[in-house]
């Protein structure tokens, strides 16, 4: 059974901090939902996920999901 994703609050942080927080959280978790309102965050998080081979999806309302592959 998959564990619930870890919630990471990066609202108010400017890039690259949301991506750094996401990378740190995914060291110990299989999946995270990160809240980030910097306009650059979606591109940075997607690039991070692509570089690491993780899944990325935009959930809306400044929320993004990143997960390690199964």
CHARMM-style PDB file with segment names, atoms N, HN, CA, C and O in Angstrom:
ATOM      1  N   UNK     1       0.846  -1.180   0.000  1.00  0.00      PROA
ATOM      2  CA  UNK     1       0.000   0.000   0.000  1.00  0.00      PROA
ATOM      3  C   UNK     1       0.888   1.239   0.000  1.00  0.00      PROA
ATOM      4  O   UNK     1       1.837   1.324   0.780  1.00  0.00      PROA
ATOM      5  N   UNK     2       0.588   2.193  -0.865  1.00  0.00      PROA
ATOM      6  HN  UNK     2      -0.183   2.124  -1.498  1.00  0.00      PROA
ATOM      7  CA  UNK     2       1.381   3.411  -0.965  1.00  0.00      PROA
ATOM      8  C   UNK     2       1.068   4.347   0.200  1.00  0.00      PROA
ATOM      9  O   UNK     2      -0.080   4.484   0.622  1.00  0.00      PROA
ATOM     10  N   UNK     3       2.104   4.974   0.695  1.00  0.00      PROA
ATOM     11  HN  UNK     3       3.037   4.863   0.352  1.00  0.00      PROA
ATOM     12  CA  UNK     3       1.934   5.929   1.791  1.00  0.00      PROA
ATOM     13  C   UNK     3       1.387   7.243   1.240  1.00  0.00      PROA
ATOM     14  O   UNK     3       1.565   7.560   0.064  1.00  0.00      PROA
ATOM     15  N   UNK     4       0.725   7.995   2.102  1.00  0.00      PROA
ATOM     16  HN  UNK     4       0.581   7.737   3.057  1.00  0.00      PROA
ATOM     17  CA  UNK     4       0.253   9.318   1.704  1.00  0.00      PROA
ATOM     18  C   UNK     4       1.455  10.200   1.388  1.00  0.00      PROA
ATOM     19  O   UNK     4       2.515  10.043   1.992  1.00  0.00      PROA
ATOM     20  N   UNK     5       1.295  11.126   0.445  1.00  0.00      PROA
ATOM     21  HN  UNK     5       0.434  11.253  -0.046  1.00  0.00      PROA
ATOM     22  CA  UNK     5       2.423  11.999   0.122  1.00  0.00      PROA
ATOM     23  C   UNK     5       2.741  12.950   1.277  1.00  0.00      PROA
ATOM     24  O   UNK     5       1.863  13.337   2.048  1.00  0.00      PROA
ATOM     25  N   UNK     6       3.990  13.304   1.373  1.00  0.00      PROA
ATOM     26  HN  UNK     6       4.704  12.989   0.747  1.00  0.00      PROA
ATOM     27  CA  UNK     6       4.436  14.295   2.345  1.00  0.00      PROA
ATOM     28  C   UNK     6       4.059  15.668   1.794  1.00  0.00      PROA
ATOM     29  O   UNK     6       4.270  15.940   0.612  1.00  0.00      PROA
ATOM     30  N   UNK     7       3.507  16.527   2.635  1.00  0.00      PROA
ATOM     31  HN  UNK     7       3.336  16.306   3.595  1.00  0.00      PROA
ATOM     32  CA  UNK     7       3.133  17.881   2.225  1.00  0.00      PROA
ATOM     33  C   UNK     7       4.297  18.816   2.542  1.00  0.00      PROA
ATOM     34  O   UNK     7       4.800  18.840   3.665  1.00  0.00      PROA
ATOM     35  N   UNK     8       4.716  19.580   1.542  1.00  0.00      PROA
ATOM     36  HN  UNK     8       4.307  19.560   0.629  1.00  0.00      PROA
ATOM     37  CA  UNK     8       5.817  20.533   1.705  1.00  0.00      PROA
ATOM     38  C   UNK     8       5.274  21.926   1.395  1.00  0.00      PROA
ATOM     39  O   UNK     8       4.760  22.166   0.303  1.00  0.00      PROA
ATOM     40  N   UNK     9       5.389  22.832   2.345  1.00  0.00      PROA
ATOM     41  HN  UNK     9       5.807  22.637   3.232  1.00  0.00      PROA
ATOM     42  CA  UNK     9       4.913  24.198   2.154  1.00  0.00      PROA
ATOM     43  C   UNK     9       6.093  25.085   1.775  1.00  0.00      PROA
ATOM     44  O   UNK     9       6.969  25.359   2.595  1.00  0.00      PROA
ATOM     45  N   UNK    10       6.101  25.526   0.527  1.00  0.00      PROA
ATOM     46  HN  UNK    10       5.390  25.303  -0.139  1.00  0.00      PROA
ATOM     47  CA  UNK    10       7.142  26.440   0.063  1.00  0.00      PROA
ATOM     48  C   UNK    10       6.519  27.752  -0.408  1.00  0.00      PROA
ATOM     49  O   UNK    10       7.125  28.485  -1.190  1.00  0.00      PROA
ATOM     50  N   UNK    11       5.316  28.047   0.064  1.00  0.00      PROA
ATOM     51  HN  UNK    11       4.824  27.452   0.700  1.00  0.00      PROA
ATOM     52  CA  UNK    11       4.668  29.311  -0.310  1.00  0.00      PROA
ATOM     53  C   UNK    11       5.490  30.479   0.224  1.00  0.00      PROA
ATOM     54  O   UNK    11       5.992  30.449   1.348  1.00  0.00      PROA
ATOM     55  N   UNK    12       5.612  31.497  -0.605  1.00  0.00      PROA
ATOM     56  HN  UNK    12       5.204  31.521  -1.517  1.00  0.00      PROA
ATOM     57  CA  UNK    12       6.374  32.676  -0.223  1.00  0.00      PROA
ATOM     58  C   UNK    12       7.866  32.555  -0.486  1.00  0.00      PROA
ATOM     59  O   UNK    12       8.599  33.535  -0.349  1.00  0.00      PROA
ATOM     60  N   UNK    13       8.323  31.373  -0.858  1.00  0.00      PROA
ATOM     61  HN  UNK    13       7.727  30.578  -0.968  1.00  0.00      PROA
ATOM     62  CA  UNK    13       9.742  31.176  -1.151  1.00  0.00      PROA
ATOM     63  C   UNK    13       9.997  31.411  -2.633  1.00  0.00      PROA
ATOM     64  O   UNK    13       9.213  30.992  -3.485  1.00  0.00      PROA
ATOM     65  N   UNK    14      11.085  32.075  -2.925  1.00  0.00      PROA
ATOM     66  HN  UNK    14      11.722  32.415  -2.234  1.00  0.00      PROA
ATOM     67  CA  UNK    14      11.489  32.316  -4.308  1.00  0.00      PROA
ATOM     68  C   UNK    14      12.375  31.171  -4.782  1.00  0.00      PROA
ATOM     69  O   UNK    14      13.107  30.568  -3.997  1.00  0.00      PROA
ATOM     70  N   UNK    15      12.298  30.885  -6.064  1.00  0.00      PROA
ATOM     71  HN  UNK    15      11.703  31.375  -6.701  1.00  0.00      PROA
ATOM     72  CA  UNK    15      13.145  29.840  -6.640  1.00  0.00      PROA
ATOM     73  C   UNK    15      14.608  30.250  -6.486  1.00  0.00      PROA
ATOM     74  O   UNK    15      14.955  31.419  -6.657  1.00  0.00      PROA
ATOM     75  N   UNK    16      15.445  29.295  -6.168  1.00  0.00      PROA
ATOM     76  HN  UNK    16      15.163  28.346  -6.029  1.00  0.00      PROA
ATOM     77  CA  UNK    16      15.289  27.850  -6.307  1.00  0.00      PROA
ATOM     78  C   UNK    16      14.804  27.133  -5.048  1.00  0.00      PROA
ATOM     79  O   UNK    16      14.810  25.902  -5.020  1.00  0.00      PROA
ATOM     80  N   UNK    17      14.385  27.854  -4.010  1.00  0.00      PROA
ATOM     81  HN  UNK    17      14.381  28.854  -4.034  1.00  0.00      PROA
ATOM     82  CA  UNK    17      14.040  27.202  -2.744  1.00  0.00      PROA
ATOM     83  C   UNK    17      12.948  26.148  -2.846  1.00  0.00      PROA
ATOM     84  O   UNK    17      13.091  25.096  -2.223  1.00  0.00      PROA
ATOM     85  N   UNK    18      11.863  26.361  -3.593  1.00  0.00      PROA
ATOM     86  HN  UNK    18      11.747  27.216  -4.100  1.00  0.00      PROA
ATOM     87  CA  UNK    18      10.870  25.281  -3.684  1.00  0.00      PROA
ATOM     88  C   UNK    18      11.454  23.981  -4.254  1.00  0.00      PROA
ATOM     89  O   UNK    18      11.149  22.896  -3.758  1.00  0.00      PROA
ATOM     90  N   UNK    19      12.281  24.087  -5.278  1.00  0.00      PROA
ATOM     91  HN  UNK    19      12.529  24.969  -5.681  1.00  0.00      PROA
ATOM     92  CA  UNK    19      12.894  22.882  -5.859  1.00  0.00      PROA
ATOM     93  C   UNK    19      13.853  22.230  -4.867  1.00  0.00      PROA
ATOM     94  O   UNK    19      13.914  21.003  -4.779  1.00  0.00      PROA
ATOM     95  N   UNK    20      14.590  23.028  -4.132  1.00  0.00      PROA
ATOM     96  HN  UNK    20      14.540  24.024  -4.203  1.00  0.00      PROA
ATOM     97  CA  UNK    20      15.501  22.471  -3.129  1.00  0.00      PROA
ATOM     98  C   UNK    20      14.724  21.771  -2.018  1.00  0.00      PROA
ATOM     99  O   UNK    20      15.120  20.698  -1.562  1.00  0.00      PROA
ATOM    100  N   UNK    21      13.627  22.373  -1.584  1.00  0.00      PROA
ATOM    101  HN  UNK    21      13.305  23.244  -1.954  1.00  0.00      PROA
ATOM    102  CA  UNK    21      12.793  21.737  -0.551  1.00  0.00      PROA
ATOM    103  C   UNK    21      12.194  20.432  -1.068  1.00  0.00      PROA
ATOM    104  O   UNK    21      12.111  19.447  -0.334  1.00  0.00      PROA
ATOM    105  N   UNK    22      11.775  20.429  -2.336  1.00  0.00      PROA
ATOM    106  HN  UNK    22      11.842  21.230  -2.933  1.00  0.00      PROA
ATOM    107  CA  UNK    22      11.212  19.210  -2.927  1.00  0.00      PROA
ATOM    108  C   UNK    22      12.260  18.106  -2.986  1.00  0.00      PROA
ATOM    109  O   UNK    22      11.985  16.965  -2.618  1.00  0.00      PROA
ATOM    110  N   UNK    23      13.451  18.441  -3.443  1.00  0.00      PROA
ATOM    111  HN  UNK    23      13.675  19.368  -3.742  1.00  0.00      PROA
ATOM    112  CA  UNK    23      14.517  17.442  -3.549  1.00  0.00      PROA
ATOM    113  C   UNK    23      14.858  16.868  -2.180  1.00  0.00      PROA
ATOM    114  O   UNK    23      15.067  15.662  -2.042  1.00  0.00      PROA
ATOM    115  N   UNK    24      14.912  17.717  -1.185  1.00  0.00      PROA
ATOM    116  HN  UNK    24      14.742  18.696  -1.297  1.00  0.00      PROA
ATOM    117  CA  UNK    24      15.224  17.241   0.172  1.00  0.00      PROA
ATOM    118  C   UNK    24      14.114  16.322   0.688  1.00  0.00      PROA
ATOM    119  O   UNK    24      14.396  15.279   1.279  1.00  0.00      PROA
ATOM    120  N   UNK    25      12.863  16.704   0.467  1.00  0.00      PROA
ATOM    121  HN  UNK    25      12.634  17.551  -0.013  1.00  0.00      PROA
ATOM    122  CA  UNK    25      11.741  15.890   0.951  1.00  0.00      PROA
ATOM    123  C   UNK    25      11.714  14.526   0.266  1.00  0.00      PROA
ATOM    124  O   UNK    25      11.364  13.523   0.889  1.00  0.00      PROA
ATOM    125  N   UNK    26      12.082  14.488  -1.010  1.00  0.00      PROA
ATOM    126  HN  UNK    26      12.366  15.302  -1.516  1.00  0.00      PROA
ATOM    127  CA  UNK    26      12.037  13.219  -1.735  1.00  0.00      PROA
ATOM    128  C   UNK    26      13.224  12.315  -1.429  1.00  0.00      PROA
ATOM    129  O   UNK    26      13.300  11.203  -1.951  1.00  0.00      PROA
ATOM    130  N   UNK    27      14.140  12.769  -0.600  1.00  0.00      PROA
ATOM    131  HN  UNK    27      14.078  13.673  -0.176  1.00  0.00      PROA
ATOM    132  CA  UNK    27      15.198  11.866  -0.131  1.00  0.00      PROA
ATOM    133  C   UNK    27      14.599  10.774   0.750  1.00  0.00      PROA
ATOM    134  O   UNK    27      15.059   9.632   0.742  1.00  0.00      PROA
ATOM    135  N   UNK    28      13.566  11.141   1.512  1.00  0.00      PROA
ATOM    136  HN  UNK    28      13.192  12.069   1.519  1.00  0.00      PROA
ATOM    137  CA  UNK    28      12.999  10.217   2.494  1.00  0.00      PROA
ATOM    138  C   UNK    28      11.578   9.769   2.167  1.00  0.00      PROA
ATOM    139  O   UNK    28      11.041   8.894   2.846  1.00  0.00      PROA
ATOM    140  N   UNK    29      10.965  10.344   1.151  1.00  0.00      PROA
ATOM    141  HN  UNK    29      11.402  11.055   0.599  1.00  0.00      PROA
ATOM    142  CA  UNK    29       9.569  10.025   0.841  1.00  0.00      PROA
ATOM    143  C   UNK    29       9.459   9.490  -0.584  1.00  0.00      PROA
ATOM    144  O   UNK    29      10.305   9.764  -1.435  1.00  0.00      PROA
ATOM    145  N   UNK    30       8.415   8.733  -0.821  1.00  0.00      PROA
ATOM    146  HN  UNK    30       7.727   8.511  -0.130  1.00  0.00      PROA
ATOM    147  CA  UNK    30       8.145   8.235  -2.172  1.00  0.00      PROA
ATOM    148  C   UNK    30       7.396   9.270  -2.999  1.00  0.00      PROA
ATOM    149  O   UNK    30       7.512   9.296  -4.224  1.00  0.00      PROA
ATOM    150  N   UNK    31       6.629  10.120  -2.327  1.00  0.00      PROA
ATOM    151  HN  UNK    31       6.535  10.098  -1.331  1.00  0.00      PROA
ATOM    152  CA  UNK    31       5.819  11.112  -3.033  1.00  0.00      PROA
ATOM    153  C   UNK    31       5.627  12.334  -2.149  1.00  0.00      PROA
ATOM    154  O   UNK    31       5.549  12.231  -0.925  1.00  0.00      PROA
ATOM    155  N   UNK    32       5.553  13.495  -2.796  1.00  0.00      PROA
ATOM    156  HN  UNK    32       5.616  13.578  -3.791  1.00  0.00      PROA
ATOM    157  CA  UNK    32       5.286  14.732  -2.069  1.00  0.00      PROA
ATOM    158  C   UNK    32       4.249  15.546  -2.822  1.00  0.00      PROA
ATOM    159  O   UNK    32       4.066  15.387  -4.029  1.00  0.00      PROA
ATOM    160  N   UNK    33       3.585  16.408  -2.098  1.00  0.00      PROA
ATOM    161  HN  UNK    33       3.734  16.537  -1.118  1.00  0.00      PROA
ATOM    162  CA  UNK    33       2.779  17.479  -2.681  1.00  0.00      PROA
ATOM    163  C   UNK    33       3.406  18.753  -2.152  1.00  0.00      PROA
ATOM    164  O   UNK    33       3.475  18.971  -0.942  1.00  0.00      PROA
ATOM    165  N   UNK    34       3.861  19.590  -3.068  1.00  0.00      PROA
ATOM    166  HN  UNK    34       3.805  19.412  -4.051  1.00  0.00      PROA
ATOM    167  CA  UNK    34       4.505  20.835  -2.664  1.00  0.00      PROA
ATOM    168  C   UNK    34       3.613  22.007  -3.038  1.00  0.00      PROA
ATOM    169  O   UNK    34       3.070  22.072  -4.141  1.00  0.00      PROA
ATOM    170  N   UNK    35       3.476  22.921  -2.105  1.00  0.00      PROA
ATOM    171  HN  UNK    35       3.917  22.869  -1.209  1.00  0.00      PROA
ATOM    172  CA  UNK    35       2.730  24.153  -2.326  1.00  0.00      PROA
ATOM    173  C   UNK    35       3.758  25.249  -2.559  1.00  0.00      PROA
ATOM    174  O   UNK    35       4.550  25.566  -1.672  1.00  0.00      PROA
ATOM    175  N   UNK    36       3.743  25.828  -3.759  1.00  0.00      PROA
ATOM    176  HN  UNK    36       3.100  25.570  -4.479  1.00  0.00      PROA
ATOM    177  CA  UNK    36       4.732  26.846  -4.119  1.00  0.00      PROA
ATOM    178  C   UNK    36       4.068  27.885  -5.008  1.00  0.00      PROA
ATOM    179  O   UNK    36       3.487  27.550  -6.040  1.00  0.00      PROA
ATOM    180  N   UNK    37       4.158  29.152  -4.602  1.00  0.00      PROA
ATOM    181  HN  UNK    37       4.631  29.424  -3.764  1.00  0.00      PROA
ATOM    182  CA  UNK    37       3.476  30.197  -5.361  1.00  0.00      PROA
ATOM    183  C   UNK    37       4.405  31.096  -6.177  1.00  0.00      PROA
ATOM    184  O   UNK    37       3.943  32.066  -6.778  1.00  0.00      PROA
ATOM    185  N   UNK    38       5.686  30.797  -6.210  1.00  0.00      PROA
ATOM    186  HN  UNK    38       6.062  30.009  -5.723  1.00  0.00      PROA
ATOM    187  CA  UNK    38       6.589  31.541  -7.092  1.00  0.00      PROA
ATOM    188  C   UNK    38       6.209  31.199  -8.533  1.00  0.00      PROA
ATOM    189  O   UNK    38       6.049  30.022  -8.856  1.00  0.00      PROA
ATOM    190  N   UNK    39       6.063  32.193  -9.402  1.00  0.00      PROA
ATOM    191  HN  UNK    39       6.194  33.149  -9.140  1.00  0.00      PROA
ATOM    192  CA  UNK    39       5.655  31.905 -10.785  1.00  0.00      PROA
ATOM    193  C   UNK    39       6.625  30.995 -11.537  1.00  0.00      PROA
ATOM    194  O   UNK    39       6.229  30.343 -12.504  1.00  0.00      PROA
ATOM    195  N   UNK    40       7.863  30.941 -11.119  1.00  0.00      PROA
ATOM    196  HN  UNK    40       8.185  31.471 -10.334  1.00  0.00      PROA
ATOM    197  CA  UNK    40       8.859  30.106 -11.787  1.00  0.00      PROA
ATOM    198  C   UNK    40       8.819  28.664 -11.266  1.00  0.00      PROA
ATOM    199  O   UNK    40       9.341  27.759 -11.917  1.00  0.00      PROA
ATOM    200  N   UNK    41       8.216  28.449 -10.120  1.00  0.00      PROA
ATOM    201  HN  UNK    41       7.792  29.185  -9.591  1.00  0.00      PROA
ATOM    202  CA  UNK    41       8.231  27.134  -9.467  1.00  0.00      PROA
ATOM    203  C   UNK    41       7.745  25.987 -10.354  1.00  0.00      PROA
ATOM    204  O   UNK    41       8.382  24.934 -10.357  1.00  0.00      PROA
ATOM    205  N   UNK    42       6.657  26.134 -11.102  1.00  0.00      PROA
ATOM    206  HN  UNK    42       6.139  26.990 -11.100  1.00  0.00      PROA
ATOM    207  CA  UNK    42       6.229  24.983 -11.917  1.00  0.00      PROA
ATOM    208  C   UNK    42       7.308  24.500 -12.886  1.00  0.00      PROA
ATOM    209  O   UNK    42       7.525  23.297 -13.031  1.00  0.00      PROA
ATOM    210  N   UNK    43       7.977  25.432 -13.541  1.00  0.00      PROA
ATOM    211  HN  UNK    43       7.801  26.409 -13.424  1.00  0.00      PROA
ATOM    212  CA  UNK    43       9.042  25.042 -14.481  1.00  0.00      PROA
ATOM    213  C   UNK    43      10.214  24.401 -13.750  1.00  0.00      PROA
ATOM    214  O   UNK    43      10.766  23.401 -14.207  1.00  0.00      PROA
ATOM    215  N   UNK    44      10.590  24.979 -12.616  1.00  0.00      PROA
ATOM    216  HN  UNK    44      10.141  25.792 -12.244  1.00  0.00      PROA
ATOM    217  CA  UNK    44      11.722  24.444 -11.849  1.00  0.00      PROA
ATOM    218  C   UNK    44      11.412  23.051 -11.306  1.00  0.00      PROA
ATOM    219  O   UNK    44      12.253  22.154 -11.368  1.00  0.00      PROA
ATOM    220  N   UNK    45      10.214  22.876 -10.779  1.00  0.00      PROA
ATOM    221  HN  UNK    45       9.531  23.604 -10.729  1.00  0.00      PROA
ATOM    222  CA  UNK    45       9.840  21.577 -10.221  1.00  0.00      PROA
ATOM    223  C   UNK    45       9.726  20.516 -11.314  1.00  0.00      PROA
ATOM    224  O   UNK    45      10.134  19.371 -11.120  1.00  0.00      PROA
ATOM    225  N   UNK    46       9.175  20.901 -12.454  1.00  0.00      PROA
ATOM    226  HN  UNK    46       8.844  21.832 -12.611  1.00  0.00      PROA
ATOM    227  CA  UNK    46       9.072  19.948 -13.561  1.00  0.00      PROA
ATOM    228  C   UNK    46      10.458  19.559 -14.071  1.00  0.00      PROA
ATOM    229  O   UNK    46      10.703  18.390 -14.370  1.00  0.00      PROA
ATOM    230  N   UNK    47      11.360  20.529 -14.170  1.00  0.00      PROA
ATOM    231  HN  UNK    47      11.161  21.479 -13.927  1.00  0.00      PROA
ATOM    232  CA  UNK    47      12.729  20.237 -14.616  1.00  0.00      PROA
ATOM    233  C   UNK    47      13.447  19.327 -13.616  1.00  0.00      PROA
ATOM    234  O   UNK    47      14.165  18.409 -14.012  1.00  0.00      PROA
ATOM    235  N   UNK    48      13.253  19.583 -12.330  1.00  0.00      PROA
ATOM    236  HN  UNK    48      12.669  20.328 -12.008  1.00  0.00      PROA
ATOM    237  CA  UNK    48      13.843  18.733 -11.297  1.00  0.00      PROA
ATOM    238  C   UNK    48      13.324  17.304 -11.433  1.00  0.00      PROA
ATOM    239  O   UNK    48      14.101  16.349 -11.411  1.00  0.00      PROA
ATOM    240  N   UNK    49      12.021  17.167 -11.572  1.00  0.00      PROA
ATOM    241  HN  UNK    49      11.390  17.943 -11.591  1.00  0.00      PROA
ATOM    242  CA  UNK    49      11.426  15.836 -11.700  1.00  0.00      PROA
ATOM    243  C   UNK    49      11.958  15.114 -12.936  1.00  0.00      PROA
ATOM    244  O   UNK    49      12.291  13.930 -12.876  1.00  0.00      PROA
ATOM    245  N   UNK    50      12.034  15.819 -14.033  1.00  0.00      PROA
ATOM    246  HN  UNK    50      11.763  16.781 -14.082  1.00  0.00      PROA
ATOM    247  CA  UNK    50      12.528  15.205 -15.267  1.00  0.00      PROA
ATOM    248  C   UNK    50      13.988  14.769 -15.112  1.00  0.00      PROA
ATOM    249  O   UNK    50      14.359  13.680 -15.550  1.00  0.00      PROA
ATOM    250  N   UNK    51      14.798  15.598 -14.504  1.00  0.00      PROA
ATOM    251  HN  UNK    51      14.496  16.482 -14.149  1.00  0.00      PROA
ATOM    252  CA  UNK    51      16.217  15.277 -14.329  1.00  0.00      PROA
ATOM    253  C   UNK    51      16.420  14.063 -13.419  1.00  0.00      PROA
ATOM    254  O   UNK    51      17.376  13.306 -13.589  1.00  0.00      PROA
ATOM    255  N   UNK    52      15.515  13.883 -12.451  1.00  0.00      PROA
ATOM    256  HN  UNK    52      14.738  14.497 -12.312  1.00  0.00      PROA
ATOM    257  CA  UNK    52      15.647  12.789 -11.489  1.00  0.00      PROA
ATOM    258  C   UNK    52      14.855  11.542 -11.880  1.00  0.00      PROA
ATOM    259  O   UNK    52      14.970  10.504 -11.229  1.00  0.00      PROA
ATOM    260  N   UNK    53      14.055  11.642 -12.935  1.00  0.00      PROA
ATOM    261  HN  UNK    53      13.961  12.485 -13.463  1.00  0.00      PROA
ATOM    262  CA  UNK    53      13.230  10.506 -13.340  1.00  0.00      PROA
ATOM    263  C   UNK    53      11.983  10.343 -12.492  1.00  0.00      PROA
ATOM    264  O   UNK    53      11.434   9.245 -12.401  1.00  0.00      PROA
ATOM    265  N   UNK    54      11.531  11.422 -11.870  1.00  0.00      PROA
ATOM    266  HN  UNK    54      11.978  12.313 -11.944  1.00  0.00      PROA
ATOM    267  CA  UNK    54      10.332  11.394 -11.038  1.00  0.00      PROA
ATOM    268  C   UNK    54       9.126  11.815 -11.864  1.00  0.00      PROA
ATOM    269  O   UNK    54       9.266  12.447 -12.911  1.00  0.00      PROA
ATOM    270  N   UNK    55       7.951  11.460 -11.387  1.00  0.00      PROA
ATOM    271  HN  UNK    55       7.837  10.946 -10.537  1.00  0.00      PROA
ATOM    272  CA  UNK    55       6.707  11.919 -12.014  1.00  0.00      PROA
ATOM    273  C   UNK    55       6.372  13.311 -11.472  1.00  0.00      PROA
ATOM    274  O   UNK    55       6.631  13.614 -10.307  1.00  0.00      PROA
ATOM    275  N   UNK    56       5.797  14.146 -12.330  1.00  0.00      PROA
ATOM    276  HN  UNK    56       5.587  13.900 -13.277  1.00  0.00      PROA
ATOM    277  CA  UNK    56       5.408  15.507 -11.954  1.00  0.00      PROA
ATOM    278  C   UNK    56       4.001  15.763 -12.449  1.00  0.00      PROA
ATOM    279  O   UNK    56       3.651  15.382 -13.566  1.00  0.00      PROA
ATOM    280  N   UNK    57       3.197  16.404 -11.625  1.00  0.00      PROA
ATOM    281  HN  UNK    57       3.481  16.714 -10.718  1.00  0.00      PROA
ATOM    282  CA  UNK    57       1.891  16.862 -12.099  1.00  0.00      PROA
ATOM    283  C   UNK    57       1.487  18.118 -11.342  1.00  0.00      PROA
ATOM    284  O   UNK    57       1.744  18.261 -10.146  1.00  0.00      PROA
ATOM    285  N   UNK    58       0.850  19.016 -12.069  1.00  0.00      PROA
ATOM    286  HN  UNK    58       0.641  18.900 -13.040  1.00  0.00      PROA
ATOM    287  CA  UNK    58       0.311  20.239 -11.470  1.00  0.00      PROA
ATOM    288  C   UNK    58      -1.097  19.920 -10.978  1.00  0.00      PROA
ATOM    289  O   UNK    58      -1.927  19.412 -11.733  1.00  0.00      PROA
ATOM    290  N   UNK    59      -1.359  20.219  -9.718  1.00  0.00      PROA
ATOM    291  HN  UNK    59      -0.685  20.631  -9.105  1.00  0.00      PROA
ATOM    292  CA  UNK    59      -2.652  19.906  -9.114  1.00  0.00      PROA
ATOM    293  C   UNK    59      -3.584  21.105  -9.077  1.00  0.00      PROA
ATOM    294  O   UNK    59      -4.758  20.967  -8.733  1.00  0.00      PROA
ATOM    295  N   UNK    60      -3.078  22.275  -9.424  1.00  0.00      PROA
ATOM    296  HN  UNK    60      -2.125  22.388  -9.703  1.00  0.00      PROA
ATOM    297  CA  UNK    60      -3.872  23.496  -9.354  1.00  0.00      PROA
ATOM    298  C   UNK    60      -3.680  24.189  -8.018  1.00  0.00      PROA
ATOM    299  O   UNK    60      -3.198  23.586  -7.059  1.00  0.00      PROA
ATOM    300  N   UNK    61      -4.056  25.451  -7.962  1.00  0.00      PROA
ATOM    301  HN  UNK    61      -4.447  25.941  -8.741  1.00  0.00      PROA
ATOM    302  CA  UNK    61      -3.954  26.259  -6.743  1.00  0.00      PROA
ATOM    303  C   UNK    61      -2.541  26.231  -6.155  1.00  0.00      PROA
ATOM    304  O   UNK    61      -2.365  26.122  -4.941  1.00  0.00      PROA
ATOM    305  N   UNK    62      -1.543  26.330  -7.029  1.00  0.00      PROA
ATOM    306  HN  UNK    62      -1.686  26.418  -8.015  1.00  0.00      PROA
ATOM    307  CA  UNK    62      -0.131  26.381  -6.620  1.00  0.00      PROA
ATOM    308  C   UNK    62       0.324  25.113  -5.900  1.00  0.00      PROA
ATOM    309  O   UNK    62       1.195  25.166  -5.032  1.00  0.00      PROA
ATOM    310  N   UNK    63      -0.265  23.981  -6.262  1.00  0.00      PROA
ATOM    311  HN  UNK    63      -0.972  23.938  -6.967  1.00  0.00      PROA
ATOM    312  CA  UNK    63       0.119  22.692  -5.668  1.00  0.00      PROA
ATOM    313  C   UNK    63       0.623  21.769  -6.772  1.00  0.00      PROA
ATOM    314  O   UNK    63       0.056  21.708  -7.863  1.00  0.00      PROA
ATOM    315  N   UNK    64       1.700  21.055  -6.464  1.00  0.00      PROA
ATOM    316  HN  UNK    64       2.161  21.104  -5.579  1.00  0.00      PROA
ATOM    317  CA  UNK    64       2.351  20.186  -7.439  1.00  0.00      PROA
ATOM    318  C   UNK    64       2.704  18.867  -6.768  1.00  0.00      PROA
ATOM    319  O   UNK    64       3.103  18.831  -5.604  1.00  0.00      PROA
ATOM    320  N   UNK    65       2.552  17.793  -7.518  1.00  0.00      PROA
ATOM    321  HN  UNK    65       2.228  17.822  -8.463  1.00  0.00      PROA
ATOM    322  CA  UNK    65       2.883  16.468  -6.996  1.00  0.00      PROA
ATOM    323  C   UNK    65       4.145  15.968  -7.680  1.00  0.00      PROA
ATOM    324  O   UNK    65       4.289  16.070  -8.898  1.00  0.00      PROA
ATOM    325  N   UNK    66       5.047  15.432  -6.891  1.00  0.00      PROA
ATOM    326  HN  UNK    66       4.930  15.349  -5.902  1.00  0.00      PROA
ATOM    327  CA  UNK    66       6.245  14.777  -7.400  1.00  0.00      PROA
ATOM    328  C   UNK    66       6.319  13.411  -6.743  1.00  0.00      PROA
ATOM    329  O   UNK    66       6.032  13.266  -5.555  1.00  0.00      PROA
ATOM    330  N   UNK    67       6.703  12.413  -7.521  1.00  0.00      PROA
ATOM    331  HN  UNK    67       6.936  12.531  -8.486  1.00  0.00      PROA
ATOM    332  CA  UNK    67       6.770  11.061  -6.974  1.00  0.00      PROA
ATOM    333  C   UNK    67       7.863  10.270  -7.661  1.00  0.00      PROA
ATOM    334  O   UNK    67       8.151  10.451  -8.843  1.00  0.00      PROA
ATOM    335  N   UNK    68       8.455   9.395  -6.888  1.00  0.00      PROA
ATOM    336  HN  UNK    68       8.221   9.247  -5.927  1.00  0.00      PROA
ATOM    337  CA  UNK    68       9.424   8.456  -7.446  1.00  0.00      PROA
ATOM    338  C   UNK    68       8.653   7.437  -8.284  1.00  0.00      PROA
ATOM    339  O   UNK    68       7.489   7.157  -7.998  1.00  0.00      PROA
ATOM    340  N   UNK    69       9.288   6.884  -9.310  1.00  0.00      PROA
ATOM    341  HN  UNK    69      10.234   7.111  -9.542  1.00  0.00      PROA
ATOM    342  CA  UNK    69       8.586   5.856 -10.097  1.00  0.00      PROA
ATOM    343  C   UNK    69       8.328   4.616  -9.247  1.00  0.00      PROA
ATOM    344  O   UNK    69       9.053   4.339  -8.291  1.00  0.00      PROA
ATOM    345  N   UNK    70       7.295   3.883  -9.607  1.00  0.00      PROA
ATOM    346  HN  UNK    70       6.706   4.108 -10.383  1.00  0.00      PROA
ATOM    347  CA  UNK    70       6.947   2.653  -8.863  1.00  0.00      PROA
ATOM    348  C   UNK    70       8.016   1.605  -9.004  1.00  0.00      PROA
ATOM    349  OT1 UNK    70       7.889   0.514  -8.447  1.00  0.00      PROA
TER     350      UNK     70
END
